[in-house]
């Protein structure tokens, strides 16, 4: 698929153009935000993220997002809304975000802000890493095969769709 690779390439190009960029996973970002809440520094943390020209959040949906995390992600998206670019990669279509978010209201509000002024890249096909490995005639290790099986089980009987949001 190449979602992460494409997102990273956008980040590299932005860095080369002297823009402030951060690439992180959604899981790592939410962990940082949760720590900031505990330390009482959430406002300054959100402010620091809002000052970036481009924020790239990789792998939304890799781990479930609870209500508190959904609210923090919503606050982050709001703090950046119409101020800076945001790229989010995910294996889930927007219709399936209810499987990821415990709080459907926050999920809907986040999607609403994300799609406004957005360019959506919908990438169809099989896993880039697995396809590349098979093309070279190599065998998959147990961990590679397990990773692919886990990913494809999210969409039984369907081709996977992955979304990269830019804008």
Protein Blocks (a to p, Z undefined) as FASTA:
>chain_A
ZZmmmmmmmmmmmmmnopacddddfklmmmmmmmmmmnopmmmmmmmmmmpmbdcdehih
jaccdfklmmmmmmmmmmmgokbccddddfbdfklmmmmpmblmlmmmmmmmmmgopacd
ddedddfklmmmmmnopacdfklmmmmmmmmmmmghiacdddddeZZ
